Each structure stands twice: as structure tokens, then as C-alpha cells.
């Protein structure tokens, strides 16, 4: 059965306070799951199970002191390895050599490829991006490193124009601002493109990181804009998915749910599972558990002996 993993950077589960934009954002799809209530700790409690979906508050600290960060958090759910414990700290931004080695050996994409599964990283890349990396002005993220480890061909503008890739901001606004001749998409249209791609693959990953940027900017109006955009995007995916497609929504750490601070937070993150059979995911407690659950639902068994 195919699986679509939607990764939302900096998307935490916070308290119902004035600094939490989830309290005031409309988000009709997400609220419909909770009888009109917002996605906050008080609503979710210890987690929610229904016949069609599962929601689990997921720990991002992984037993390591310090504020959870992107590189180690993403490596954890992409490799099943507690990268923060291995390195002795939470690492922000881009993966270090140690994290790259973990991803190159154990990433979900590599395991999929090694076991004959079709996998795709659905995000759109540009020639400008690769030029910047080649010049040493930018580095590959954990997600990109993980995809390359599995031999994935990264998708480009031609795929986007064919509806076979999605840009990281969902709507293509940022591409158009850079001068690319691409259409402006509503979130619903981008979601349909992602669905079409995911239903042709065994494993699909899409990454959205404007939430993390917004959290650092502490911008409430921007937060409302992108949370409602995400809500439309996710709502279309869930409404339009084939019953054989499992959809997993994950994050690496909290951020946007507390605009009173510029930093990440210690909050758990919400792990959503929309699936005909969500039992393989029911034991998720921390980021590393996501990896094992994905492999279990796809019928793949491995042991990370090196770690």
C-alpha cells in the first residue's frame, strides 16, 4: 500500500494561549476533526484514535538536553536513529558529516530502494539551487540528503509544470517572485498534484518549511495565512486520497505554535495518520518511532545494528 509522508517543519502542539496562532486561525479541516476545536494540547490530550485516523503527541527531545533542532530531528524520523543522542546534542539547520553518514546508510529512501520499492521526494528543485550548492553557499538538507541516499532523481521545474512535483511553498509564489514562469496554484490544486504523484509510488515525501520560518519571525498574520493554506492543502489530500493510500503528517520540532519566542520549543509535535489500517503507527512516542512504523506498514523489516 502506498504511503505519503507530509513533513511540516516547526509544527508543534502547544497550549491554548494568546501566543498560539492555532487558537485563532480558521483551519476548518483540522477543526472538523476536533468538533470545531483548535489543534492544541488541551484538545489532543494523550492522543486520539478514531476508525479513520490517529493523532499522537510525539516527543522531539529524544532524551537529550537542549532545544530540539531540525537536522537531528529530521534525521531521527528519516533514519530511525536517535541522532541527537549519537552526536550528544541537538543540531540545527543542515546535517553535519555524522548525520549525513547516518542518512546515507539508513534513510527511508535508501531502504525503499534496497527493497525494490518506488520512492520519490515530491519537492521541486531549481538549477539555481544546485548552482548555490556547487559554489558552497548552501548545503543539502536532511530530507534532500536522505532522498539522494536512495538514488532518487530530484524533481525540477518541468515536472512541476506537468503537475508531477510541488514547490515547497505549495502555491509557487516564491518561484514567481524569483522570475520563474510558473502558474500560481491554489492549495487544492497543488494537493491534487501531490496525490496524483503519491498514488503512483510506494513512498512519497513532501516537505513544507514556511511554518518554521514564520515561527522564527513571530509573525501572527503570516502564521494565519500559512496555517489556513496548509489546512486547505491537507484537507484536499485527505478528502481525495484513495483508500489504499496512507497519509502520515509529521514534524521535527515545535516553533510556530508559540509566537512569544523566536526559538524552537520543547513542545511535542502532532503525528497524524490517515489510513485504512493505522495499527502499525499506534505505538509512536518519539520521532525515531516514525521510521519503524513506516517500514512496518510497508512490510519491510530491518535492524539498524550499527547504532
C-alpha positions as CSV (number, residue, x, y, z in Angstrom):
1,X,0.0,0.0,0.0
2,X,1.4,3.4,-0.9
3,X,2.3,6.0,1.8
4,X,2.5,9.7,1.6
5,X,4.6,11.4,4.3
6,X,3.9,15.2,4.6
7,X,6.6,16.8,6.7
8,X,5.8,20.2,8.2
9,X,8.8,21.9,9.7
10,X,8.4,23.6,13.1
11,X,4.8,22.5,13.6
12,X,4.3,21.9,17.3
13,X,1.5,21.0,19.7
14,X,1.2,24.0,22.0
15,X,-1.1,25.1,24.8
16,X,-4.2,27.2,24.1
17,X,-2.6,30.6,24.9
18,X,-2.7,34.0,23.3
19,X,0.7,33.3,21.6
20,X,-0.6,30.2,19.8
21,X,-1.9,31.1,16.3
22,X,-3.6,27.7,16.1
23,X,-6.2,29.1,18.6
24,X,-7.2,32.0,16.2
25,X,-6.6,30.5,12.7
26,X,-9.7,29.3,11.0
27,X,-8.3,25.9,9.8
28,X,-11.8,24.4,9.0
29,X,-10.4,21.0,8.0
30,X,-8.3,20.5,11.2
31,X,-11.0,21.8,13.4
32,X,-13.6,19.5,11.8
33,X,-11.5,16.6,13.3
34,X,-12.0,18.0,16.8
35,X,-15.6,19.1,16.8
36,X,-14.6,22.7,15.9
37,X,-11.8,22.9,18.5
38,X,-8.2,24.0,17.5
39,X,-5.2,21.8,17.3
40,X,-3.7,22.4,20.8
41,X,-2.6,20.3,23.8
42,X,-5.9,20.7,25.6
43,X,-7.8,19.2,22.6
44,X,-5.5,16.3,21.9
45,X,-4.6,15.2,25.4
46,X,-2.7,11.9,25.3
47,X,-3.8,11.3,21.7
48,X,-6.9,10.5,19.7
49,X,-7.9,7.3,17.9
50,X,-10.9,7.0,15.5
51,X,-11.9,4.4,12.9
52,X,-10.2,6.5,10.1
53,X,-7.4,8.4,11.7
54,X,-4.9,8.6,14.6
55,X,-3.2,11.5,16.3
56,X,-0.3,11.1,18.6
57,X,1.6,13.8,20.5
58,X,5.2,12.9,19.7
59,X,8.3,13.7,21.7
60,X,11.1,15.6,19.9
61,X,13.7,15.9,22.8
62,X,14.7,12.2,22.5
63,X,16.2,12.3,26.0
64,X,18.8,14.9,25.1
65,X,19.2,18.2,26.9
66,X,18.7,21.4,24.9
67,X,16.1,22.7,22.5
68,X,15.2,20.3,19.7
69,X,16.6,21.2,16.3
70,X,16.0,20.5,12.6
71,X,19.0,18.5,11.5
72,X,18.8,15.9,14.3
73,X,15.0,15.8,14.4
74,X,14.7,15.2,10.7
75,X,17.5,12.6,10.8
76,X,15.7,10.8,13.6
77,X,12.4,10.2,11.7
78,X,14.2,9.6,8.4
79,X,16.6,7.0,9.8
80,X,15.1,5.7,12.9
81,X,18.2,6.6,14.8
82,X,18.4,8.9,17.8
83,X,20.8,11.3,16.1
84,X,20.8,13.8,19.0
85,X,21.9,11.0,21.4
86,X,24.6,9.7,18.9
87,X,26.1,13.2,18.5
88,X,25.5,14.3,22.1
89,X,23.4,17.4,21.1
90,X,20.6,18.8,19.0
91,X,22.0,20.1,15.7
92,X,20.2,22.9,13.9
93,X,20.0,23.6,10.2
94,X,21.8,21.3,7.9
95,X,23.2,17.8,8.7
96,X,26.8,17.5,9.8
97,X,29.1,14.8,8.4
98,X,28.0,12.4,11.2
99,X,24.3,13.0,10.3
100,X,25.0,12.6,6.6
101,X,26.6,9.3,7.3
102,X,23.6,8.1,9.2
103,X,21.2,9.2,6.4
104,X,23.4,7.7,3.7
105,X,23.3,4.3,5.4
106,X,19.8,4.2,6.8
107,X,17.4,6.7,5.2
108,X,13.9,5.7,4.4
109,X,14.6,6.3,0.8
110,X,17.7,4.0,0.8
111,X,15.7,1.3,2.5
112,X,12.9,1.6,0.0
113,X,15.3,1.4,-2.9
114,X,17.2,-1.6,-1.4
115,X,13.8,-3.4,-1.0
116,X,12.6,-2.7,-4.5
117,X,10.1,0.0,-3.6
118,X,9.4,3.1,-5.6
119,X,10.1,6.3,-3.7
120,X,10.0,10.0,-4.7
121,X,10.8,13.3,-3.0
122,X,7.9,15.4,-4.3
123,X,9.5,18.8,-3.8
124,X,10.6,20.9,-6.8
125,X,14.2,21.9,-7.2
126,X,15.8,24.6,-9.4
127,X,19.1,24.9,-11.3
128,X,19.7,27.9,-9.1
129,X,19.6,25.7,-6.1
130,X,22.2,23.3,-7.4
131,X,24.4,26.2,-8.5
132,X,24.3,27.6,-5.0
133,X,25.2,24.2,-3.5
134,X,28.0,23.7,-6.0
135,X,29.5,27.0,-5.0
136,X,29.4,26.1,-1.4
137,X,26.9,28.8,-0.5
138,X,24.2,26.2,0.5
139,X,24.1,22.6,1.7
140,X,21.6,19.8,1.2
141,X,19.0,19.5,4.0
142,X,18.4,16.2,5.8
143,X,15.5,15.4,3.5
144,X,17.5,16.0,0.4
145,X,20.4,14.0,1.7
146,X,18.0,11.2,2.6
147,X,16.5,11.2,-0.9
148,X,19.8,11.2,-2.7
149,X,21.0,8.3,-0.5
150,X,18.1,6.3,-2.0
151,X,19.1,7.2,-5.6
152,X,16.1,9.5,-6.1
153,X,16.2,11.8,-9.0
154,X,15.3,15.2,-7.7
155,X,12.3,16.8,-9.5
156,X,12.7,20.1,-11.4
157,X,10.6,22.8,-13.0
158,X,9.5,20.7,-16.0
159,X,8.0,18.2,-13.5
160,X,6.2,21.0,-11.7
161,X,4.7,22.3,-14.9
162,X,3.4,18.7,-15.7
163,X,1.8,18.5,-12.3
164,X,4.3,15.9,-11.2
165,X,6.0,17.9,-8.4
166,X,5.1,20.5,-5.8
167,X,7.1,23.5,-4.8
168,X,7.9,23.9,-1.1
169,X,5.6,26.9,-0.6
170,X,2.7,25.0,-2.2
171,X,1.4,27.9,-4.3
172,X,4.6,28.7,-6.4
173,X,4.5,32.3,-5.2
174,X,8.2,32.3,-4.3
175,X,9.2,30.8,-7.6
176,X,7.3,33.6,-9.4
177,X,8.9,36.2,-7.3
178,X,12.3,34.8,-8.5
179,X,11.2,35.2,-12.1
180,X,10.2,31.7,-12.9
181,X,7.3,31.4,-15.5
182,X,5.2,29.0,-13.5
183,X,1.4,29.1,-12.7
184,X,0.1,30.3,-9.3
185,X,-1.6,27.4,-7.7
186,X,-4.3,27.3,-5.1
187,X,-3.5,24.9,-2.3
188,X,-6.2,22.5,-3.5
189,X,-4.6,22.2,-7.0
190,X,-1.2,21.6,-5.5
191,X,-2.7,18.9,-3.2
192,X,-4.2,17.1,-6.2
193,X,-0.8,17.1,-8.0
194,X,0.8,15.6,-4.9
195,X,-2.0,13.0,-4.6
196,X,-1.5,12.0,-8.2
197,X,2.2,11.6,-7.7
198,X,1.8,9.6,-4.4
199,X,-0.6,7.2,-5.9
200,X,2.0,6.2,-8.5
201,X,4.7,5.5,-5.9
202,X,5.2,3.3,-2.9
203,X,6.6,6.1,-0.7
204,X,6.4,9.8,-1.3
205,X,7.8,12.6,0.9
206,X,6.7,16.3,0.7
207,X,8.4,18.9,2.9
208,X,6.9,22.3,3.9
209,X,9.1,24.6,5.9
210,X,7.4,28.1,5.8
211,X,6.0,27.2,9.2
212,X,9.4,27.2,10.7
213,X,10.4,30.4,9.1
214,X,7.2,32.0,10.3
215,X,7.8,30.9,13.9
216,X,11.2,32.4,13.9
217,X,9.7,35.7,12.5
218,X,7.0,35.7,15.2
219,X,4.5,37.0,12.6
220,X,0.9,36.2,13.5
221,X,-0.7,37.4,10.3
222,X,1.7,35.3,8.3
223,X,1.0,32.4,10.6
224,X,-2.7,32.6,10.0
225,X,-2.1,32.8,6.2
226,X,0.1,29.7,6.0
227,X,-1.8,27.6,8.6
228,X,-5.0,28.2,6.6
229,X,-3.1,27.4,3.4
230,X,-1.9,24.2,4.9
231,X,-5.3,23.3,6.2
232,X,-6.7,23.6,2.6
233,X,-3.8,21.6,1.3
234,X,-4.2,18.8,3.8
235,X,-8.0,18.8,3.7
236,X,-7.9,18.2,-0.1
237,X,-5.3,15.4,0.3
238,X,-7.4,13.6,2.9
239,X,-10.7,14.1,1.0
240,X,-9.2,13.0,-2.3
241,X,-7.0,10.1,-1.3
242,X,-7.6,6.6,-2.5
243,X,-8.5,4.2,0.4
244,X,-5.3,2.3,-0.3
245,X,-3.1,5.4,0.3
246,X,-1.9,6.1,3.8
247,X,-1.1,9.7,4.7
248,X,1.3,10.5,7.5
249,X,1.8,14.1,8.8
250,X,4.9,14.7,10.9
251,X,7.1,17.4,12.2
252,X,10.6,17.7,13.6
253,X,10.1,20.1,16.5
254,X,7.8,22.9,17.7
255,X,8.0,26.5,16.7
256,X,5.0,28.2,15.0
257,X,2.7,27.2,17.9
258,X,4.4,29.7,20.3
259,X,5.0,33.2,18.7
260,X,6.1,34.6,22.1
261,X,9.6,33.2,21.4
262,X,11.9,33.3,18.3
263,X,13.3,29.9,19.0
264,X,12.1,26.4,18.6
265,X,10.1,24.9,21.6
266,X,10.1,21.8,23.8
267,X,6.5,21.0,22.8
268,X,5.6,17.6,21.3
269,X,4.6,17.6,17.7
270,X,1.3,16.2,16.3
271,X,1.7,13.0,14.3
272,X,-1.4,12.4,12.2
273,X,-2.1,9.1,10.5
274,X,-4.9,8.8,8.0
275,X,-5.1,5.2,6.9
276,X,-7.3,2.2,6.4
277,X,-5.0,0.4,8.9
278,X,-3.3,2.7,11.4
279,X,-2.3,0.0,13.8
280,X,1.4,0.0,12.8
281,X,1.6,3.6,13.9
282,X,-0.2,3.4,17.2
283,X,3.0,3.0,19.3
284,X,4.7,6.2,18.1
285,X,6.0,8.1,21.1
286,X,9.1,9.8,19.7
287,X,10.5,10.8,16.3
288,X,12.5,7.6,15.8
289,X,9.4,5.5,16.1
290,X,8.0,7.0,12.9
291,X,10.7,5.2,10.8
292,X,9.8,1.8,12.2
293,X,6.1,2.4,11.7
294,X,6.6,3.4,8.1
295,X,8.6,0.3,7.4
296,X,6.2,-2.0,9.2
297,X,3.2,-0.7,7.2
298,X,5.2,-1.4,4.0
299,X,6.1,-4.8,5.1
300,X,9.9,-4.1,5.4
301,X,11.9,-5.5,8.3
302,X,15.5,-4.2,9.0
303,X,17.8,-3.8,12.0
304,X,20.0,-0.8,12.5
305,X,22.8,-2.7,14.0
306,X,25.4,0.0,13.7
307,X,23.6,2.2,16.1
